[in-house]
Structures are given as structure tokens and as C-alpha cells.
Amino acid sequence: MVERHILICGEIGVGKSTLIRRLLLESTRTLGGFITKRISDGKAAPVYIHPASQPVRERRFGQENLIGTSLGQCFPEVFDTYGVSLLTPQPGELLLMDELGFMESNAEVFCNTVLLALSGNIPVLAAVKKRETRFLSAVKNHPNAEVFEITMQNRDELYKLLLPRIRKWNHSI
């Protein structure tokens, strides 16, 4: 069994994804999982899901990976199909989930797949929105996961704390 999975939880803009990117620079594992990207800061900004290993210049933005808008419109069928396909871990991978939030709450297959991944032996590094939903509570309270609260004040210390765990994952391939 791999050491407990790492869940980084914090407010919007505090640096969850930045901390994850810094930690991934130290990982020698191949990268699986997903990232989400909001396009613009407009009122109805679309939010897309992409493979975590996909280079930025190769990302596509279409209906097939549109998961919702910043106004709260959500497309659970995209989570349940495309999102689930991104959560099929391979041996030797690190499974990135950036980020888990409220949009997927009605995507039952996706939510179950996330919880199944947390029950597995492939290490998971996830950003988790600081919000309460039944799904996010199940994620944060998963016995194989440990939640680390990130703030503007502790993010550098958190990096130093988590770095040895990432390096340990490197040796458990």
C-alpha cells in the first residue's frame, strides 16, 4: 500500500495548483489524471477538463470536455464519460486530480471512480475545493487520504512538508 494520498484543500487563489505543480517537478512517476481549466474571468466562464499529462499547447476546448461554467451550470455526463476515462490509473503513475469541487456532485460514476482511486495503491495528489458537499466530504474523510489545508501563510512550509512524501512515492514504483 502506498503512503496515504495527499489532498490539498484551500480557498480560491491561495495556491493549491501552484503547490501541486512545484511538487510534480520532483516526481519521477508518469502522470495520469486530470486538470480543470477555467477560461477567462467572465460571468459565465466555461470550465474544461483535460488529461493531466497533456501539454498546454495541445489542449482543446470543445463540448466533449466542457464540464460547466462559472455560473454553476454543470455537465455531469462529461464527468461520467470523459472524466472517468482520465481516472484509469496505470502502474507507476501518480494520479493527479486538479481540482475536485462541486460541479461533479451529480456525476455519480465519476464520484465513485474518484473514491475507488482513493482506495487504490496508485498515489493520488489532489486539489480540493474548500466547499462542503456530500462528495467532497467523502473525499476529505477517505481513510486512505490526508487533507492538508493551504493558506497564503503556510504554502512554502507545506511544500517542504510534502516534498519527502513525493520523493518516497518515486521509490515505491
C-alpha positions as CSV (number, residue, x, y, z in Angstrom):
1,M,0.0,0.0,0.0
2,V,1.2,3.5,-0.9
3,E,1.5,6.1,1.8
4,R,-1.8,8.0,2.3
5,H,-2.9,10.1,-0.7
6,I,-2.4,13.9,-0.5
7,L,-5.4,16.2,-0.7
8,I,-4.6,19.9,-0.7
9,C,-7.6,22.0,0.4
10,G,-7.9,25.8,0.4
11,E,-9.7,28.9,-0.7
12,I,-9.7,30.0,-4.4
13,G,-6.4,31.6,-5.4
14,V,-4.4,30.5,-2.4
15,G,-2.0,28.4,-4.4
16,K,-3.3,24.8,-4.5
17,S,-2.4,24.3,-8.2
18,T,0.9,26.1,-7.8
19,L,1.9,23.9,-4.9
20,I,0.9,20.8,-6.9
21,R,3.0,22.0,-9.9
22,R,6.0,22.5,-7.6
23,L,5.6,19.1,-6.2
24,L,5.2,17.4,-9.6
25,L,8.6,18.8,-10.6
26,E,10.1,16.4,-8.1
27,S,8.1,13.4,-9.2
28,T,9.7,10.7,-11.4
29,R,6.4,8.9,-11.9
30,T,4.4,9.2,-15.1
31,L,1.4,11.5,-14.7
32,G,-2.3,10.4,-15.0
33,G,-5.5,12.0,-14.0
34,F,-6.9,15.4,-14.9
35,I,-6.7,19.1,-14.6
36,T,-9.5,21.6,-15.0
37,K,-9.2,25.0,-16.6
38,R,-11.5,28.0,-16.4
39,I,-11.3,30.2,-19.5
40,S,-11.4,33.9,-18.6
41,D,-12.8,35.5,-15.5
42,G,-16.2,36.4,-17.1
43,K,-19.5,35.8,-15.5
44,A,-20.3,32.6,-17.5
45,A,-16.7,31.5,-18.0
46,P,-16.5,27.9,-19.3
47,V,-14.6,25.2,-17.4
48,Y,-12.9,22.4,-19.2
49,I,-11.3,19.1,-18.1
50,H,-8.0,17.9,-19.7
51,P,-5.6,15.0,-19.3
52,A,-3.0,15.9,-16.7
53,S,-0.2,14.8,-18.9
54,Q,-1.3,16.8,-21.9
55,P,0.9,19.8,-22.8
56,V,-0.8,23.2,-22.6
57,R,-0.3,23.8,-26.3
58,E,-2.2,20.6,-27.2
59,R,-5.3,21.3,-25.1
60,R,-8.6,21.5,-26.9
61,F,-11.7,23.3,-25.7
62,G,-14.9,21.7,-27.0
63,Q,-18.2,20.2,-25.9
64,E,-16.5,16.9,-25.3
65,N,-14.5,18.3,-22.4
66,L,-16.7,21.2,-21.2
67,I,-17.7,20.4,-17.6
68,G,-19.6,23.6,-16.7
69,T,-19.5,27.3,-16.3
70,S,-18.5,29.6,-13.5
71,L,-22.2,30.4,-13.1
72,G,-22.8,26.9,-11.7
73,Q,-24.0,25.2,-14.9
74,C,-22.7,21.6,-14.8
75,F,-22.5,18.8,-17.3
76,P,-22.3,15.6,-15.3
77,E,-22.4,13.4,-18.4
78,V,-18.9,14.8,-19.4
79,F,-17.6,13.9,-16.0
80,D,-19.1,10.4,-16.2
81,T,-17.7,9.7,-19.6
82,Y,-14.6,11.7,-20.4
83,G,-13.7,12.4,-16.8
84,V,-13.9,8.7,-15.9
85,S,-11.6,7.8,-18.8
86,L,-8.9,10.1,-17.3
87,L,-9.1,8.3,-14.0
88,T,-7.9,4.9,-15.1
89,P,-4.6,4.6,-13.3
90,Q,-1.7,2.6,-14.7
91,P,1.0,1.1,-12.5
92,G,3.9,3.5,-11.9
93,E,1.7,6.6,-12.3
94,L,0.9,9.4,-10.0
95,L,-2.8,10.2,-10.3
96,L,-3.5,14.0,-10.3
97,M,-6.9,15.4,-9.7
98,D,-6.8,19.2,-10.0
99,E,-9.4,20.1,-8.9
100,L,-12.2,18.3,-7.2
101,G,-15.2,20.5,-6.5
102,F,-18.9,20.8,-6.5
103,M,-19.5,20.6,-10.3
104,E,-19.1,16.8,-10.3
105,S,-21.6,16.3,-7.4
106,N,-24.3,14.9,-9.8
107,A,-21.9,12.8,-11.8
108,E,-22.3,9.5,-9.8
109,V,-20.0,7.4,-11.9
110,F,-17.2,10.0,-11.7
111,C,-17.6,10.4,-7.9
112,N,-17.5,6.7,-7.4
113,T,-14.4,6.4,-9.6
114,V,-12.6,9.1,-7.6
115,L,-13.4,7.3,-4.4
116,L,-12.3,4.0,-5.9
117,A,-8.9,5.6,-6.9
118,L,-8.5,6.8,-3.3
119,S,-9.0,3.2,-2.2
120,G,-6.2,2.0,-4.5
121,N,-2.4,1.8,-4.5
122,I,-1.7,4.4,-7.2
123,P,-0.7,7.6,-5.3
124,V,-3.2,10.5,-5.7
125,L,-2.3,14.1,-5.4
126,A,-5.4,16.3,-5.5
127,A,-6.5,19.9,-5.1
128,V,-9.9,20.0,-3.3
129,K,-12.2,23.0,-3.3
130,K,-12.9,24.3,0.2
131,R,-16.6,23.7,0.0
132,E,-18.9,21.2,1.6
133,T,-20.8,18.7,-0.5
134,R,-21.6,15.1,0.2
135,F,-19.0,14.1,-2.4
136,L,-16.3,16.4,-1.1
137,S,-16.9,15.2,2.5
138,A,-16.5,11.6,1.3
139,V,-13.2,12.6,-0.4
140,K,-11.8,14.5,2.6
141,N,-12.8,11.8,5.0
142,H,-11.5,8.9,3.0
143,P,-9.3,6.7,5.3
144,N,-6.5,6.4,2.7
145,A,-6.2,10.2,2.2
146,E,-4.8,13.0,4.3
147,V,-6.0,16.6,4.0
148,F,-3.5,19.4,4.1
149,E,-5.0,22.9,4.5
150,I,-3.1,25.5,2.4
151,T,-3.1,29.2,3.2
152,M,-1.0,32.1,1.9
153,Q,1.0,31.9,5.1
154,N,1.8,28.2,5.1
155,R,2.2,27.3,1.5
156,D,6.0,27.3,1.5
157,E,6.1,25.2,4.7
158,L,3.6,22.9,3.2
159,Y,5.8,22.3,0.2
160,K,8.7,21.4,2.5
161,L,6.5,19.1,4.4
162,L,5.1,17.2,1.4
163,L,8.2,17.0,-0.7
164,P,9.6,14.0,1.1
165,R,6.4,12.2,0.5
166,I,6.6,12.8,-3.2
167,R,10.2,11.6,-3.2
168,K,9.1,8.5,-1.3
169,W,6.4,7.8,-3.9
170,N,9.2,7.9,-6.5
171,H,10.9,5.0,-4.8
172,S,7.7,2.9,-4.5
173,I,7.2,2.4,-8.2
